[in-house]
Amino acid sequence: MAHAPEARPATIEACHALIAERDKQLSERDALIANLQQQIKRMLRAQFGRRSEKITDPNQLKLFAEILGAMWDSPPAESEAEEGEEEAPRQPRRRGRQPFPAELPRVRVEHDLPEAEKTCSECGTPKTKIGEEVSEQLEYVPARFEVKQHVRLKYACPQECDGQVQTAAKPVQPIEKGVPGPGLLAQVVVSKYCYHLPLYRQEAIFAASGVDICRETMWGWIKVLAVEVMPLYELIRGEVLSSHKLHTDDTPVRLRDAKQRIKGESRIWTYVGDRAHPHVVFDYTANRRRDGPVAFLKGWKGYLQADAFSGYDCIFASQDAIEVACMAHARRKFDEALPTDREVASEAMALIGGLYDLERGWKELSDDERKAGRQEHALPLLNRFKSWLDAARGRVLPKSPAGKAIGYALKNWQALCRYTEHGELEIDNNAAERALRAVAIGRKNWLFFGSHTGGQAAAVFFSLIASAKRHGLDPFEYLRDVFERLPAHPAERIAEFLPDKWKELREKKAA
């Protein structure tokens, strides 16, 4: 049905009002189109483009050198070399062939001369061996299965006394009455949760070695193991919650129901402990409601560094947790605004870059020295940045990408500056984002959780593996020992399996 034409304005004033109204509609439409174009570009870049937030032309930041230079009343001492002092030469990158690790086993293969060539062709005297030339070649031996036979010896009284037949006890197994050894169980768990191999791929790999283990069987093993290591998981959780500062973030994972249909998005949350409690713990929830972090952090007090998710607001309102925002998130907003407002976005990114330049110069300092440097140099820079944000807000539309980026920074300004209050706090929340990278890469392979039990098991093993890797441990060696010894280990000494304690005990035994 066609719309009736609008009545034409009868007066000049009405005509002007109509033109003004149309101009307003066109401006709003242009802003909407620009916003939608920006979303399309962002999605295309997320799917096909570069992940790092780098400015394509480094020279464009030189345009803002005067702005950056004005932000320091006096430049930090670490940023400039003393007069007449040469900068330390940068270490060259290692190129070419590197020597093979000394701990790798060496297999000697000798290549001898034929017997006819061992005699001197001039005098006929047998030649004498005077030395050898050794060249090394790196070889790969595929993993292999072996069957471990537990032989339980029986003893009986030679006089045939009743009840005197005894059989040696079988050691406690990781899975009671199960056939997998601790090494096979560690391989399945590490392959799935560390190297992102879904169980159906492991099934095919095992079949190529002549061993048929169906994925349902492997999933049954994982469920049992997740229950058995739960006391260790809870211990790691307690260690992390003893930290006075935490990094936290979350990422979605699709959830499938019993009818093989995608039911929705569940969540995996990570919590990264401080230097005194160097562990990482993951938590699973069926959704992204605030109930998850509220329950996990109940009773905890300290600095909580996170993104601006509103679900944390009630935690911060309780006065137990002090909010620390992420400067990388603020910078990311301006990076997304580059295509639509290059001038404003580039200025903001240059200013934030100045803050990161300071942090790079303070990496090797103590917490007290870093705090003093932040108070002296970073705070004035932040104050100037705040003035720039206030001024730039009037230059952009509030709903434009640049306007949203400025609004985000101003809304979270106090929390963005809070890292200057303590030397151990970080300028950004990258520690949590790095911890979640294993989940993000893994879900591209195994795609979804098959149940809530699957999500909870994933959180348990992500925690053990991430904590082990934080201490430089081989996850396979660590989990194999945990699966082998934990079932028979005294409950009061379970702390010996914490990755830092486990590493310390191993090093003492090796010494």
Steps between C-alpha positions, in 0.01 A plus 500: 500500500651833394548773758315825449732790408582737785331837496728779380584771754281804463745756638869583472546422872342157459722437198812588700386274784444213256847551348658504847315180591615333177858614563484346847366173357773493236769563763366217715481275194858586401618424854314167494648410160851589619449293815374200301789532254740504793341185642532326162867598474563381856334165432691457174827578673418260783429227244772560243731780615792560734425445869759738644403862553781662307498826313573428135734796454731559800585848372147624565564496877774755442221747429424497871855522630438853624195382694693218659798720575281752677359234728819456698607793711830315521566175312564185707864439572486151353389625160818685409864403513742717691698745292793329337365155594439257220187290494552131563505313170186304428550126510489361145233247420620141487510394139607189320525147632501469877671215693271219611414485873767316698239298693373325188624139477770436241495184287840425353499368143851418371588512130821308427718471191470185289771247583669554162553869579660434841833409337747757369491492120871596480676268747228250591522574874166483692375849584467609865188676637604855597169658592142557392269770371161533667198671344160508669158447346175558683272198475146436619379173656118476496326448832426136573271303724616234742308260718605512864442168674437520874620162625373426853702221656321239708635323808368199692606289795672179381318312776169580328362689801156650439486874429874538450488587128586869448526713189693826475276806496449681173595870515215751494415592142395842365172343386393202710468185288587709194754408234668840438830576668588845635707582191214426261258703714741794510539478121123514443447792740799705381417439134146630548546788745855613419550414132133532401451154346136389518440144611394385154842603363676319781289196419632509142862552615481203736340285229796577271720338767282189504311579823123558487378733777165660427437863593218409738745290701751785516228740610408256777862507619503881500183518712643263761835683511331839541333370816820344634711816460226728637677532841811627319287739293340637817847547650612700195179701526574578864855607411375738232240649736778571750641757257465868580449574130329295229464518124169369368326466166255267328433353157197325350483132402200351325305240696331196344204321656424127521324511159820616326366854455685819586317621809673834555822655623664402825798681651851422612645750749866529592658639818876562499676519837775744600873430526469364855230254382610414145210284389218530247149368559205472261132488586206379290152654500198432281461870416662843543289619791670666791420201723813322374768750608297599808496140625863434407631817668278484808699624798803602293660843547758676288562660160293346221612582146234434239317648205199725545248213526206623707481166682799606712328819621337336802838354599661843487203655681559269798831682570678163520643516148671808358448547127801522269411557134692394191679761292528250213118493480492879482765499228309232308195728481709769333660244269151402384425869435802550269310441172232762579700765692872451442606833652330460839572127524868541409547776756347284774709197404816711500419629848430152633819385332688750715369327813616162369843645417536588868396152611754335272775705662395386849480123440810418701424733792367397841135561585588804714719650227232437238235665718722803553560529125130479429419766756766732361460446126191293413249699708581835334476328163162353594376841615596654166333209321183567699506865389543387141202262532279777638595727211472229232152399612363819345660421164317171434146364497420317824381185319785488252781245558734777617229644724435160655873450557530835675186428703640161606827655618327781693243267658775270632759772562554447872545126453734558203728710722493262796804301386715794613405430865708181532818384333379143445184602316507484121401768251278247319322169540709314244594230753139378506464529123814290451360235736177483299687455173509122556119495517462726196730282288352178635138585418598543133586129506259327737232765427274459806444342840281191480351559846542697822718214624727554199532870580584429864760239405656745254528765772679249728759392243551849358588604857753221558665545161516882512644494852761241396600705194530813715782321685666376181393139550426245228122446544528136393771412755314689772159343438644151453654520847179646647285223350747233613557604862199708604254209556722350773647826631418611857227765490684724748798522260310581182668843490810319372323480164467877461716581196746719689537247783521209253776677307690576823487137614612377157797735500602385850487136394704575188764679709 
